[in-house]
Amino acid sequence: MKKQNSVKDKSFEFAVTIVNLYKYLFENKREYVLCKQLLRSGTSIGANAREAINAESKADFFYKLSIAQKEEDEILYWA
């Protein structure tokens, strides 16, 4: 049985939400520039969290999670 990982699960759910927001902004509001930045930042959170799970050391783990945190901060800036 696979071990549950709430960070991985929640970051994936967040990425799906961001993709849906991107589609909405792109198709309905005709917003092209900001929605692409939201898409990049919002989907990279999960990617960085997954990289942290596979980190080679504690320092690498914290570094990769700090990148995910910076991407979250960027989302808050644009939101």
Backbone torsions as a table, in degrees:
resi	resn	phi	psi	omega
1	MET	NA	135.5	179.9
2	LYS	-77.9	141.6	178.4
3	LYS	-75.2	136.5	177.6
4	GLN	-69.1	142.0	176.1
5	ASN	-133.5	101.2	-174.0
6	SER	-66.0	-32.6	178.5
7	VAL	-64.5	-45.9	179.5
8	LYS	-63.1	-45.5	-178.5
9	ASP	-65.0	-46.8	-177.9
10	LYS	-69.0	-36.3	179.1
11	SER	-68.7	-32.5	176.3
12	PHE	-68.6	-44.5	177.1
13	GLU	-59.8	-39.8	178.4
14	PHE	-64.2	-41.6	179.0
15	ALA	-62.0	-40.6	177.9
16	VAL	-63.0	-41.4	177.3
17	THR	-62.1	-42.3	179.8
18	ILE	-64.4	-41.3	178.5
19	VAL	-62.2	-42.1	178.1
20	ASN	-66.1	-38.5	175.8
21	LEU	-64.1	-42.5	177.2
22	TYR	-56.9	-48.7	-179.9
23	LYS	-59.1	-43.3	179.7
24	TYR	-62.8	-49.9	-179.0
25	LEU	-63.2	-40.1	-177.4
26	PHE	-69.3	-46.7	-174.0
27	GLU	-82.7	-40.4	-173.1
28	ASN	-96.4	-33.2	-177.1
29	LYS	-104.8	-7.0	-179.9
30	ARG	55.6	36.5	176.2
31	GLU	-94.9	115.2	-172.5
32	TYR	-104.8	-37.9	-172.5
33	VAL	-80.3	-56.0	-176.6
34	LEU	-66.2	-36.6	-177.9
35	CYS	-67.5	-31.4	176.7
36	LYS	-68.5	-37.0	177.3
37	GLN	-67.6	-40.5	175.4
38	LEU	-60.7	-41.0	179.4
39	LEU	-62.8	-45.8	-179.9
40	ARG	-63.3	-48.5	-177.8
41	SER	-67.9	-44.3	-175.7
42	GLY	-67.9	-33.5	179.8
43	THR	-85.9	-20.1	-179.6
44	SER	-77.2	-17.7	178.7
45	ILE	-59.1	-50.4	179.7
46	GLY	-64.5	-38.5	179.2
47	ALA	-63.0	-42.9	178.6
48	ASN	-69.2	-35.3	176.8
49	ALA	-64.3	-40.5	178.3
50	ARG	-66.7	-37.8	175.9
51	GLU	-63.1	-38.0	178.7
52	ALA	-63.6	-38.0	178.6
53	ILE	-59.7	-34.5	-179.4
54	ASN	-99.0	22.7	-177.4
55	ALA	-62.8	153.1	-179.0
56	GLU	-87.1	-16.9	179.9
57	SER	-155.2	171.2	176.7
58	LYS	-62.5	-40.9	179.7
59	ALA	-62.3	-42.2	177.7
60	ASP	-63.8	-40.9	178.2
61	PHE	-58.4	-51.4	-178.5
62	PHE	-66.9	-34.4	178.3
63	TYR	-63.4	-46.2	-178.1
64	LYS	-68.2	-37.3	175.3
65	LEU	-67.0	-32.9	178.3
66	SER	-67.4	-32.7	175.2
67	ILE	-65.1	-43.0	177.5
68	ALA	-60.2	-40.4	178.7
69	GLN	-63.3	-40.1	178.2
70	LYS	-63.6	-37.9	177.4
71	GLU	-66.0	-38.0	175.9
72	GLU	-62.2	-43.5	178.6
73	ASP	-61.2	-36.8	178.6
74	GLU	-66.5	-39.9	176.7
75	ILE	-59.0	-44.9	179.5
76	LEU	-62.4	-34.8	179.1
77	TYR	-64.1	-46.1	-176.3
78	TRP	-79.6	-19.2	-176.5
79	ALA	-76.9	NA	NA
